Amino acid sequence: MSILVVSDVGAGGTLDLAADAALAGTLAALRARGEGDLVVSAPRPDLVAARHHVAAVGAVGGWSDLDRRYAMLRHRTVLDAAAHGTQRLGVHDPARLVIETVRSCAGVIVTGAAPLSSRRPSALRERATVAAVANRFDVPVVLVGQSVEPVVHRADEALLTPLLARAAAVGAVDDATLALAAAHGALDDRLVRTVEPWPRHVALGVGAASVRGTSGDLSQDHAALPQRPGPPDDDGRLAFASHDVMSHGVMPPDVFLPHGRRPRDGDGPVVLALLSGAARPGDPDATTDATWAATLVGLAALHGVPVLVVPTRERPPGSAPTRAQRRVARVCAVADDARVRSASARDLDVLTDVAAHAALVVGDGYEAALVAGRARAPWLGLVDDPLHAARVRGTAAHLGLTDYLLGPESRWTSEVSTAAAELRDRAPEVRAHLARVGAPTRDDDAWWDAAVGRLAHGRPLSRALGLSPVPSLPSPGTWARPATLLLAAAERHEQVRTAHAWQLDEIEHGARVAARGVDVAARSGVAARSGSARSGSARSGSARSGSASGTSARRSASAEDAGADRTAAPTPVAGPSSESPRPLAAWRALWRRVPPGSGSTAPRPATR
């Protein structure tokens, strides 16, 4: 069976650890079930083909995160091409190949790391458009590892509702997504609570060299950067290096974890921090950077070990750094502590091995929770954007560590240091708990069997599908309950604030449109009045001209009869006054035709 897999790998030219892991896990699950005829649609098909050894085509693309009207026009144009022929698109439009691939496939699986969001709607528009094309050809669509942000813009509901309502199966990674999917038309017998489709034992090995379409590991690219000699790495210890070269204002990372590099006993424990760069809208970057720097310095002092700060999204050297890379560089600079070092790790297995030796894994997204779960390491979640908390909470529920998820307001209290100290003291208990919980392999296998069966034979999903309840490891401290309530309040506030901001944008847009309409109507009215006045002035000028000619002839005849030699006096022209309703443009037209003091009553042609 031919299956098209829709992925986010390479979106924005970034190397996204979560997107690549989701694609690797999806391909591994399909290949384990005998599905070898696979095609991937992604923004960087060259990266997908080189890394995952699978046929790849480009994404539909052409989206704009700032203009919803243009996005809807692009969506309708692609659907029109699917209905009436791809010749309606440009010769080099990547959507042509996507349409033909969907037409020839027996099923479509949509995977990816980016949430279905109205704030960053490119992923929503891409997936909704491909799913709509598949529905046009009666090709079933299965959504895997999906997450929907709690607030959806009204204009985006036209894309989200058909995507969820017409899907053959929807795998949601958190309870909030389950509720939102049901509210947008997804049938209950097609909704399943699943885990993130990350691989179990698949080495990613994504390096900057493979982005350029060549093979090689990450260390080969970094070796080309001029650098001062650092400590020797002969004994297998993690190498720290200083660099003199800056890329777009961002210093290269201090620690490199290339593909194939495995930590050894001599490396010692570390605190692993994974930062995605997400932040609450309106919060200054300086404030977020300062709080993270203070937090990481405190964790280094608490555990007495170095802190490795890794961005979850990177671009290859020489390219503009991602928001995550900039956040890591600024945090390390603000920390100004030798124990807080920036790092680069684009290999999931290497990162998992580092986490297995770590005293603590901390991060602002769900990626840190997944890495900690794979490594059986203590985890502390510190979300910066409250709208991302639902997805992180869903991942934390898989680990049974929901009490250790804190919001941005907790940074200003002692809750972070209290939670970190508690995890340090309970480290053996936490590791034993994660070992007992393990990965939900049985539930995950049942979900993939049902999803592939749904695509191949249209079999209905069993109501027994879903995740089995995971026992929780509650915090014994009194700080956990207030911190949970504080994060819930921040989520509700952010949802209301975002909805009000969108409403204000709509009101301002409507006011601008109305103002433009009034201005156009006023200009049209003035032009119409000016035209009618000009034509009326011409008629009155002709009549006055004829009257003046007759009067002049009669006066000439009278003068000849009287024997008096007189000259004809000019006819006075009255100017604009309060008694006359004529517009100013009409008086100007009349003034051009009969200039005062010309000594003649003959009309003069109007000049422009």
Disulfide bonds with the S-S distance in Angstrom:
none
